[in-house]
């Protein structure tokens, strides 16, 4: 017979908005209580949002987080929710010093709230310091294995990276005889991470010798997108329950857990320098659930569906959390701006998406028509502002030729977009894709203007796949596909000179993207790539283009990370760099 009903609250904390985040804890705790939960868990650093980056170094912010905890505990009692134990992440301080960090330095913490009090606190043990993570910069690691005794069951507690590294709290949970390992997380999305996450959780459950419950956040924070995918697995690796991706929800599950049999005292040393700390909540006077719940197992998204959902989630979060109501896009009739417009419409609704066609003498009629047709299909706001008068004025004054003439057109469009943004209050979305950013095929202060780049981490070949997938989804739903087929099928072109196509300046995108994936995401050098059968001249050219475009990428706006290595937080190379051997 089940002895604990657990609620995993898959929520969307906002960085810096402690009051809002506390409101959300109360709201979801009430929902858990109404569903008969006997323990509810929230994601990593729920009170402050995650990641807080250098906000962790501001004493006022740390103190606001710490003081919010007892206030929240008291509020839960006032709301009639005090009997339900709540596990919630917050930003705290250490009592001990750590290498290079004095006592009182910040910690990535979690606390148990019960009956109006903070009855237990602990800090993350393993701190990630790779990829997008810099937690050794801010935090002191924790040294406890916290165990919560509830309804005769021992629940070991951990935070995110604690299970991504071997040993630590996973091994200590087995040593302490825990009946459940409960892990709160702020685990960002990237392609195929749901599969990696499930494999990890299964492995750690087996190592801990008990079921493992994993709660993750959703939403977006600057370049990071969080996909949720909270889950519970048994000690045998079987999936008991799994939440949907990219959706706020509460995963409710009844668990039959082994009764506590270990009565070792606080402070007992365990593996990896951890010490046992136990919090006994007794029976926590909650009625036993009258009816069992059927655990939910959400279906998995396909590759394109998952990526597209991440782009929509990241765009929506960035716009709304920064206080904007609408976006502005330069709509050329090409594939990149078309996909960005479709993402924006799905994220915000067509009434909040404004697009401008800015044709020049080199803009084809079919591109103008494709832009207008996309606007008609989606219902977004659309206008046309020709750049010819401005272009002619500059040309008459400067007499530009060649690349300077081409880039002038792009910069005039960028100026127009920013002028409309300033006048009307829209946030400008930049349409550049990862292939173009990699090789510098963009114009600074032209097509790179904007506050957010929704497809910044999407290779061009994937752009076409996502556009095709979005149209197919519309057809399955009985809707009009948002992107005109001509936009997908025609050769891509910047249309800055007569008859121009992208392959005049770049290799075929399938080839380009394959080499870029090896060089950028795989960190393989020139010789290693050539050894796989690629033309040395092509590889040399691509490597040179990538290396010399670093200064452009530094000036590009943020965008949602979907790959294992995106430009920005993930890949940090010097701008001034004479190393050319890959």
N, C-alpha and C positions, 0 to 999 in steps of 0.2 A: 504493500500500500504506500502511495507517495507520502513523504513526510515534510516536504517543502514545496511551496508554490513560489517560483522565482519570476520576477518581472525584469526584463532587460529593456531599458528605455533608450531607444535609438533616436537621439535628439540632435538638434542643430544649435550648439552654443555660438554666441556672437562674441568675438574677441573684444574685451574691454567693457562690455555691457553687463556688469555684474548684477544689477537690479533685474534686468530682463531675464538673465539666465536663472536667477533664483525663482522668479515667477514661473518659469518653465519647469523647474524641479517640483514646485508645489503642484502645478497642473498635472504633470505626468504621475506624481506620487498619488494624487487623488484617484486618477484613473486606475492605477495599480491596486490601490486599496479597494476600490469598488469591484475589481475583478477577483478579489480574494487573495492577493499576493501576500506572502509572509516575509519577503525580502525584495527590495527593488534596488537596481544598480544603474548608475548613469556613467557616461563616458569620461575619459581622461580630461582633467582640468575643465570640467563643465562650468564651474562658477566664473571662470575668467575667459573661457574660450581657448582654443589651441590652434597653432602655436602662438605664444605671446611674444616670442623673440626678446628684444632688449627691454620690453616693458617689465620683464622679470627683474631688471636692475633698478627700477624705480620703487623706492621704499613705500611711497604713498599707495602704489598699486598693490604691492604685496600685503600691506596692512589692510587695505580695503577688502582683499580676498579673505584674509584671516578673520577679520571681524565679521564678515558676512556669514561665516559658518555658525557661530552660536545664535546669531539673529535668525538664520534659516531654521535651525533646530527649534527655537522658540515659536517661530511662525507655524511650523508643521504641527506643533501641539495645539496652537490656537485654532488651526483649521481642522482639528479633530483627527490628525494623521500621525500623532506622536507615537503610537504603538507599532507602527510599521518601520522597521529598520531601513535606513537609506544609506547607500554607499555612493559617495559623490567625490569627484576630483576637484582639486583647488590648488592654488599657488600658496605655498607656505615658506617657512624659514627653518634652517637647520640649527640644532643646538651645538653640534660639533663642527670643527673645521675640517676641511678636506684639502688635498694638494692644490695649491694656488687659489684656494677660496677660504676666507675666514669664517668663523662661527657667525651665525646669523645670515649666511648667504641663502639665496632662494633654493627651494626644493619643489619638485613636481610631486604633489602629494594627493592623497585621498583620505577621506574621513568617513566614519560611521556615525550617523545621527540617530538618536533614539531617546524617546521620552523627554525631549527638550534639551538634551545634552549632546556634546561631542564626546562619544564614548570610546573612540579609537582613532588614531592617526598613524599614517605611515607614508614613506616616500619611495619613489621609484628606485629600484636597485640598479638595474642596468640602464645606462644613459646612452642613447644612440648618438653617434658622431660621424655620420656618413651620409652621402646623398643630400637630402634637403634638411637633415637634422644637425644641429650644433649644440646639443644639450650639455656637453661638458663646458661650454662657454658660460652657462648660466647656473647650473644646478649642482647641488651636493647629492651624491647617491644615498639611498637609504640602506639600513643594515638589519632590517627586521624581516621575519616571516610573520605577518599578522594573521591570526586565526580567530575567526568569529564563531563562537559556539551558540547555536540557535536550534531550538527544538531537538536537542540531543545530537546534533550533527555539527562536525567541525568543517567550517568553510575557510579555506586558505585564500588570501587575497593577493593580487598582483596587478601591475600596471604595464600594459603594452609590451615594451622592449624586454620586460622580464621573461617573456616566453619566446622571444626571437633569438635569444642567446642560450647556449647550452648550460645546464646546471642551474645554479641560483635558486629562485623560488620554486621552480618546477620540481627539482630534486628534493628541496627542503619540504615541499608539500607531501611527498611520499614518505619522507623520514618522519614527519609529524603525524602521519596517519590520517590526513585530511579526507573527508568524504566528498568534497567538491573543491575545485580550483576555479575561482571567479576572477576574471581579468577584465579591467576597464581599459578602453583603448581610444587613441586618436590616430588611427592608421590610415594614411592617405591612399587614394586610389592610384593605380597604374594598370596598364593592360595585363590581363591574366592574373592579377593579384588575388582574385577570389579563389582561384584554384590553389595558388601557393598558400594562401591563408588556411584553407581547409586542410591541406596536407600537414601544415604546421600544427594546427590545433589537434588533429588526430594523433600526431606523433607525441605531442606534449601530454595529452590525456593518458596515453599509454605509459609514458615515463612517470607521471604523477600517480598512476594507479587509481584514478578516480575520474568521474565525469568532469568536463571542463566547459564553463560558460564564458562566452566572449561577447562583450557589448562594445560596439563601435559607434562613432558619430556619423552624421551626414552633413551636407552643406558644403560651402566653399569658403576658403580664407586665402585671399590674394591668389597665388599660383596653385595652391593645393585644393583638391577636391576630395571629400570624404564620402565613401559609398555605403556606409552602414555594413550590411552583410553580417549582422550579429548572428551568432549561432551557438548551439549547445550540442556537444557530442558525448557519447558514453566512453567509458574506459576502454571499450573494445573498438572505438573509432566510428561507431555507427552514429549517423546524424539524427539527433532527437528532434531538433527544431532549427529553422533557419529563417531569418528575416529577409525581406526584399532589399534590393540595392536602391540607393538614392531616394529614400522615402522615410520620413519621420513615422515611427511606429513604436509599439510596445510588444515585445515578444514574451509571451506568457507560457510557462511550462511547469508541469508537475513532475517532480523528481523523487525517486525512491533512492535514498542515499544511505550508505553504511553508517550505523550509529558510531558516535565518538567513543573511542576506547583508550585514547592516550590522555593521561592526566599529568603529563610533565609540566613543570612550572614555568612561569615567565623567565626569560633571560637565558634559557637553556641554549647552548651553542649548537648550531646546525651546520650544514655544508656551506662552503663559500663564505664563511665569516658571518653568516646570518644568525640572528638570535630569535628565539620564539617569543612572541607576545600574544597573549590570549585575551579576548574580550568575551565574557560569558553573558549572554542576553537572556538565558533561561528559556522559558516558553514564549516570551514576548506575547502578551495576552491578546492574541488574535484568534478568532474562531476558525476552526478547520473548514476548508472549502467544502461546500455542500455537494457540488458536482465536479467531476474531473474535467479538465480542459483538453481539447484535442490540439496537440502541438502543431503549429503551422510550419510548413516547409515551402518557402517561396520558390517558384521556378527560376532558373538561371537565365540571364540575358545572353543572347548571341553576341559575337564580337563587335559587330557594327552597332548593334543596339546599345551595348554597354558603353562604348566610346562616345556615341552620340549623347547618351544620357549624362555622361560626365561633362561634356562640353556645355550642355544646356544648364546643368546644375551650377557649374562654375560661373557661367555668364550671369545667370539669375542672381546668384549670391553676391557677386561683385557689384552689380548695378544696385540692388536693393540695399545691401549693407553699407554702401557709400552714399546713400541718401538720394539716388537718382530715380526718376520715374520713367524715363524714356531714353532711347539710344538713337544715334545717327550713324548711317553707313553710306559710303560712296558706292553706289550700285552701278557697276560698269556693264553688266551683261555677261561677265566672265564667271568661271566656276567658283573662285574663291569668295568673292563678295556675295554670290548667290547662296552658297552654303552658310556664310555668316548671317545673312538675312534670315534664312530658314531657322537657324539656331535661335536667333533673337526673337523671332515670332513665337517659337515654341516656349521660350523662356519667359517672355513678358507679355505676349499677346500682341496682335497686329496693331492695335490702337496706340501702343507705346513704342512702335518702331517707325522711324522716319528715314527715308532713303532719298538720295539725290543722284540723278544722272548728270554727269558733267562732261558732255561730249566735246571733242576737239575736231579739227579737220581730218584727223586720222581715224576717228571712231567709225566703225562700220555700222551700216544701217541695221544689220542683224543683231549687233550687240545692243544698240539702242532699243530695238524691238524686244529683245530678250529681257532686258531690265524692266521695261514697262509691263511685259507679260507676267513676270514674277510678282510684281506689285499687284496686278489684277488678281492673280491666283490666290495670293495670301491675304489681301485686304490691307496691307500696310500703307502708310502715308508716303506719297511719292511726288517728287517734283523734278523738273529739269532746269538746270542752270548752265548754259553753254559757256565754255571758258575762252572761246575764240577772241572776243574783244580784249580780254586781259592779256592773252597770249600775244596777239598782234602788237599790243602796246609795248610789251617787254621786248619783243623781237625788233621792233622799230628802234628802240632805244639802245639795245645791246648787240643785235646782229648775231645771235648765238647760232651754232651749228652742231651737228652730230649729237653726242651724248648729252651735252649741255642743253640742247634744244629739247631732247626727249625728257630729261629730268625736270625742265621748267614746267612742262605740262603737269607732271605729277605733283610738283610743289604748289602750283596754282590750285590744284584740287585740294591739297592738304590745307591751304590757307582758307579756301572756301568752307571746308568742313568745320574748321575751328571757329571761323567767324559766325556761322550758323549756330554752332554749339554755344558760343558765348552769348549770342543774342537770344536764343530760345531755351537754353538750359538742358540740352541733350548731352549725354555721354557718348563720345565718338568711339566706335569700334573699329580697330585696324584689321584688315583682311589678310595679312601676310601668313603664309604657311611655312612649315619647318624647312622644306626643301629650299625655298627662296631665302629664308633667313640664314640657312647654313652657308650658302654660297654668295650671299650679299646681293641677290637679285631683287633689290628694293631700293627706294630712294629716300634718304634721310630727309625728314621734314616734308615728305610727300605722301606716298602711300603708307608710310610708317607712322603717321600721326594717329593719335588716339590714346585713350586711357586704358584700354583692355584689348587683347588680341585673342579672340575665341579659338582660332585654329593655329595658334603659334607653335604648338607641339604636334601638329598633324602633317605628315609628309604628303606631297602633292598626289601621289598615287592613291593614298588613303582618302584624300579629299574627294576624288572621283567615286570611290567605293561608298563613302558616306552619303554623297548626293544621290547615288543610285538607290541605296538602301532606303533613304528617306522617302523617295518617290514610290518605291515598292510598298512601303508601309502605308502610305496614303491610299494606294490602290486597294490594298487588303482591307482598309477601313471603309472603302467606298467613297473616298474623298478625292479631290483634284490634287495631283502631285504638285508640290510647291515650286519645283525647279523645272523650267522648260527643257525639253529633251535636247534642243539645239545647244543649250549652254553646256550640257554634259558631253555631247558628241563632237563639237567643233574643236580644232586644235587650239590649245591655250595661247593667248597672246596679250601682251601689255598694250598693244595698239598705240604705240608712241611714234611710229614711223610707217611709211607705206608698206603693206604686205608683211608686216612683222609677225613672227611666231616665236614662241619661247625657245624652240630647238635651234634657232639661229644663234643663240648665245649659250645654250646649255645642252648637255647630253639628254637623251630620252629619259623621261622621269622614272621609269621602272629601273633603268640602269643606275641613274643618279641616286635614287633612294636606297637601292641595295648597297651601294658603296658608302653612302652617308650613314646608314645603319651600322655598318662595320666600323667606320671611323669615329663617329660621334658617340653612339650608344655602346658599341663594343670595345671602344678604346684600342682598336687594332691599328698598328702602324702601317705605313705605306708598303713596306716589303711583305708583310703578312697578307695584306689585301691582294697584292699582285700575285703572290704565290697561290692564290685561290683561282687563278685563271683570268683575272681582269687585265685589260689592256694597260700597260704601264703608263702610257701617255695620258689616258683618260684618268687614271688614278692620280697621277701627278697634278693634273689640272684641278681636279676636285679638291684634293688636299690643300693646294695653294689657295683656292678660292675660299675654302672654309677658314683657313688660318688668317687670311688678310681681312676677313669681314668681322672680326671680333669687335671692333669699335662700333660697328653698326648695331650688332646685337645688344651691346650694353645700353643703347639708347632706345631700344624697342620696348613697348609697354609690356606689362605682365600678361600672362594668359594661362589657362588651365593645363596643368601637367597631366599627361595621360601615358607617357612612355617611361621606361626605366631611367632615362637620362634626358631631361629637358634642358634647353638653354636657360641660363639664369642661376637659380640656387643650386642646381645639380652639377653644372659644368662650369668650372671657374678657371679660366686660362688668362694669361697676361695679354693685354692689347699690344704692347710693344714687345715683339717676340721674333727672334731671328732663327729659331729652330724650324727647319723645313723638311725634316726627314720623316714626319708622321709619327 
